[in-house]
Amino acid sequence: MLYVVAAVLKDGAGRIFLQKRPEGREMAGLWEFPGGKIDSDETPEAALVRELSEELGVQVDVEDLTPLCFASADLGNRNLILLLYHCSRWMGELTSLEQQEIGWFTLQEMYSLEMPPADLPLLPLLQKLEL
């Protein structure tokens, strides 16, 4: 099992922030919600706070994270469990510290993007939640 966390970050226009997986990594070139692996000594919320800081240079308080849902995907050699959170507030400007392509997308635009198998099924749920 591989446990990962990810965040839904929305701007004032209702667009959602995504990043593109870099070359040389599994699923390179696919658009995904920002986040990453949960270390063995971390809570999911602490892992997401750490990942958003390391990848995007923003500071997030655990209190600003709301659990939304989870998804499961078979990666062949292991099963991925993605825990998705809504992040209602962050401090700082979202910047790709790992030189990944980043962007803001509407839900409709996201349907046309290539996304990892655990991310894509979450789109209809996000539409229903109307965050």
C-alpha positions as CSV (number, residue, x, y, z in Angstrom):
1,M,0.0,0.0,0.0
2,L,1.2,3.5,-0.8
3,Y,-0.6,6.2,1.1
4,V,-0.6,9.7,-0.3
5,V,-2.3,13.0,0.5
6,A,-3.4,15.8,-1.9
7,A,-5.0,19.2,-1.7
8,V,-7.7,21.0,-3.5
9,L,-6.6,24.6,-3.7
10,K,-9.1,27.0,-5.3
11,D,-8.6,30.6,-6.3
12,G,-11.2,33.5,-6.2
13,A,-12.5,32.5,-9.6
14,G,-13.2,28.9,-8.5
15,R,-10.3,27.4,-10.5
16,I,-8.3,24.5,-9.0
17,F,-4.6,24.4,-8.8
18,L,-2.8,21.5,-10.4
19,Q,0.8,20.5,-11.1
20,K,2.3,18.4,-13.8
21,R,4.3,15.3,-12.7
22,P,8.0,15.9,-13.7
23,E,10.0,13.9,-16.2
24,G,11.8,10.9,-14.7
25,R,9.0,10.1,-12.2
26,E,6.3,7.5,-12.4
27,M,3.3,8.9,-14.4
28,A,5.4,11.8,-15.7
29,G,3.5,14.4,-17.6
30,L,0.2,13.8,-15.9
31,W,-1.6,16.7,-14.1
32,E,-2.3,16.1,-10.4
33,F,-3.5,17.7,-7.2
34,P,-0.5,18.9,-5.2
35,G,0.7,16.6,-2.3
36,G,2.7,13.5,-1.8
37,K,3.6,10.5,0.3
38,I,2.8,10.1,3.9
39,D,6.0,9.3,5.9
40,S,5.6,6.5,8.5
41,D,5.9,8.9,11.4
42,E,3.3,11.5,10.1
43,T,-0.4,12.1,10.2
44,P,-2.0,12.7,6.8
45,E,-2.5,16.3,7.7
46,A,1.1,16.8,8.8
47,A,2.3,15.2,5.6
48,L,0.1,17.5,3.5
49,V,1.4,20.6,5.3
50,R,5.0,19.4,4.7
51,E,4.4,18.6,1.0
52,L,2.8,21.9,0.2
53,S,5.7,23.7,1.9
54,E,8.3,21.6,0.1
55,E,6.7,21.6,-3.4
56,L,5.0,25.0,-3.5
57,G,6.6,27.2,-0.8
58,V,3.3,27.9,1.0
59,Q,2.5,27.6,4.7
60,V,-0.7,25.8,5.7
61,D,-2.2,25.4,9.1
62,V,-3.7,21.9,9.8
63,E,-6.9,23.7,10.9
64,D,-7.4,24.9,7.3
65,L,-7.5,21.3,5.9
66,T,-10.8,19.6,5.6
67,P,-11.0,15.9,4.6
68,L,-13.0,15.4,1.4
69,C,-12.7,11.8,0.2
70,F,-10.3,9.1,-0.9
71,A,-9.5,7.2,-4.0
72,S,-7.8,3.9,-4.7
73,A,-5.8,2.9,-7.7
74,D,-3.9,-0.3,-8.7
75,L,-0.4,0.7,-9.7
76,G,0.5,-2.9,-10.6
77,N,3.1,-3.6,-8.0
78,R,1.2,-1.8,-5.2
79,N,-2.1,-0.1,-4.4
80,L,-2.3,3.6,-4.0
81,I,-4.7,5.2,-1.5
82,L,-5.1,8.9,-2.1
83,L,-6.6,11.0,0.7
84,L,-7.9,14.3,-0.7
85,Y,-8.4,17.4,1.5
86,H,-9.8,20.9,0.8
87,C,-7.3,23.6,1.8
88,S,-9.3,26.7,2.6
89,R,-6.3,29.0,3.2
90,W,-2.6,29.2,2.7
91,M,0.1,31.8,3.3
92,G,2.5,32.7,0.5
93,E,2.4,32.5,-3.3
94,L,2.1,29.1,-4.9
95,T,5.4,28.6,-6.7
96,S,6.8,25.4,-8.2
97,L,9.9,24.8,-6.2
98,E,10.6,21.5,-8.1
99,Q,10.3,23.2,-11.5
100,Q,7.0,21.5,-12.3
101,E,4.5,23.0,-14.7
102,I,1.7,24.5,-12.7
103,G,-1.7,25.9,-13.6
104,W,-5.2,26.9,-12.5
105,F,-8.1,25.0,-14.2
106,T,-11.9,24.9,-14.0
107,L,-13.4,21.6,-13.3
108,Q,-14.6,21.4,-17.0
109,E,-11.0,22.1,-18.2
110,M,-9.7,19.3,-15.9
111,Y,-11.8,16.7,-17.6
112,S,-9.7,17.2,-20.7
113,L,-6.4,16.9,-18.9
114,E,-4.4,13.6,-18.6
115,M,-4.5,12.8,-14.9
116,P,-3.3,9.9,-12.7
117,P,-5.8,7.0,-12.2
118,A,-6.5,8.0,-8.6
119,D,-7.1,11.7,-9.4
120,L,-9.5,11.6,-12.4
121,P,-12.4,9.8,-10.6
122,L,-12.5,12.6,-8.0
123,L,-13.6,15.2,-10.5
124,P,-17.4,14.3,-10.5
125,L,-17.3,14.3,-6.7
126,L,-15.7,17.7,-6.6
127,Q,-18.4,19.0,-8.9
128,K,-21.1,17.6,-6.5
129,L,-19.4,19.2,-3.5
130,E,-19.3,22.7,-5.0
131,L,-16.5,23.8,-2.8
